[in-house]
């Protein structure tokens, strides 16, 4: 399945697989993360929670797996976390920083 990046057609469920895109480089800066989109040359910054989520998607994971990790580490209700993750991943997909796939995480390459 091809990656989706058009937010109008982007469908993110708990079973959607998210992984950092290949066309970026990132580094930790204190508790934050700086990301460079190699195609556009645009830098992005993520604060502590965003940086933690970024560290979780260096390997393909479902939104459900990410949600469970975030909820176990931060004081957030599961439904609120899920909605926030959907918005966050839509923004990252629009910036072409992540691949969003609706398939099994073991099949993502």
C-alpha positions as CSV (number, residue, x, y, z in Angstrom):
1,X,0.0,0.0,0.0
2,X,1.3,3.5,-0.8
3,X,1.9,6.0,1.8
4,X,-0.7,8.7,2.3
5,X,0.2,12.3,2.8
6,X,-2.9,14.3,1.6
7,X,-4.7,15.2,4.8
8,X,-8.0,15.2,2.9
9,X,-7.7,11.5,2.1
10,X,-5.7,10.6,5.2
11,X,-7.3,8.0,7.4
12,X,-5.8,7.3,10.7
13,X,-7.2,4.6,12.9
14,X,-5.7,2.8,15.9
15,X,-4.5,0.1,13.5
16,X,-2.8,2.6,11.2
17,X,1.0,2.1,11.0
18,X,3.2,5.2,11.5
19,X,6.9,5.3,10.8
20,X,9.4,8.2,10.4
21,X,9.9,9.0,6.7
22,X,13.2,8.2,5.0
23,X,13.6,11.7,3.6
24,X,14.4,13.3,7.0
25,X,17.1,13.4,9.6
26,X,16.5,14.2,13.2
27,X,18.5,14.8,16.3
28,X,17.8,15.4,20.0
29,X,18.4,18.9,21.3
30,X,18.0,18.6,25.1
31,X,14.5,17.3,25.6
32,X,13.4,18.5,22.2
33,X,13.9,17.0,18.7
34,X,14.9,18.9,15.6
35,X,13.9,17.4,12.2
36,X,15.1,18.4,8.8
37,X,13.0,17.4,5.7
38,X,15.7,16.6,3.2
39,X,13.4,17.3,0.2
40,X,12.1,20.7,1.2
41,X,15.0,21.8,3.4
42,X,12.6,22.9,6.1
43,X,13.4,22.3,9.8
44,X,10.8,21.3,12.4
45,X,11.0,21.2,16.1
46,X,9.2,19.0,18.6
47,X,9.0,19.6,22.3
48,X,9.3,17.0,25.0
49,X,6.1,14.9,24.3
50,X,6.3,15.3,20.6
51,X,10.0,14.3,20.8
52,X,9.0,11.2,22.8
53,X,6.4,10.2,20.2
54,X,9.0,10.8,17.5
55,X,11.4,8.3,19.2
56,X,8.6,5.7,19.2
57,X,8.2,5.9,15.4
58,X,11.8,5.2,14.4
59,X,10.4,1.7,13.7
60,X,6.9,1.0,12.3
61,X,4.2,1.0,15.0
62,X,0.5,1.1,15.1
63,X,-1.3,4.1,16.5
64,X,-2.6,1.7,19.2
65,X,0.9,0.8,20.3
66,X,2.0,4.4,20.4
67,X,-1.1,5.4,22.3
68,X,-0.5,2.7,24.9
69,X,3.1,3.9,25.4
70,X,2.1,7.5,25.7
71,X,-0.7,6.8,28.1
72,X,1.6,4.7,30.3
73,X,4.1,7.5,30.4
74,X,1.9,10.6,30.7
75,X,-1.2,11.6,32.5
76,X,-3.7,11.5,29.6
77,X,-6.9,9.7,28.9
78,X,-6.8,7.1,26.1
79,X,-9.5,8.7,24.0
80,X,-7.9,12.2,24.3
81,X,-4.5,10.7,23.5
82,X,-5.9,9.0,20.4
83,X,-7.4,12.2,19.1
84,X,-4.3,14.2,19.8
85,X,-2.1,11.5,18.0
86,X,-4.4,11.6,15.0
87,X,-4.0,15.4,14.7
88,X,-0.2,15.1,15.3
89,X,0.3,12.4,12.7
90,X,-1.8,14.3,10.2
91,X,0.5,17.4,10.7
92,X,3.6,15.2,10.4
93,X,2.3,13.6,7.2
94,X,1.4,16.9,5.7
95,X,5.1,17.9,6.3
96,X,6.1,14.6,4.7
97,X,8.0,13.6,7.9
98,X,6.1,10.3,8.4
99,X,4.7,7.5,6.4
100,X,1.1,6.6,7.2
101,X,0.0,3.1,6.3
102,X,-3.1,1.1,6.9
103,X,-1.5,-2.3,7.0
104,X,0.3,-4.7,9.4
105,X,3.4,-3.1,11.0
106,X,5.5,-6.2,10.1
107,X,4.8,-5.6,6.4
108,X,6.0,-2.0,6.4
109,X,9.4,-1.6,4.8
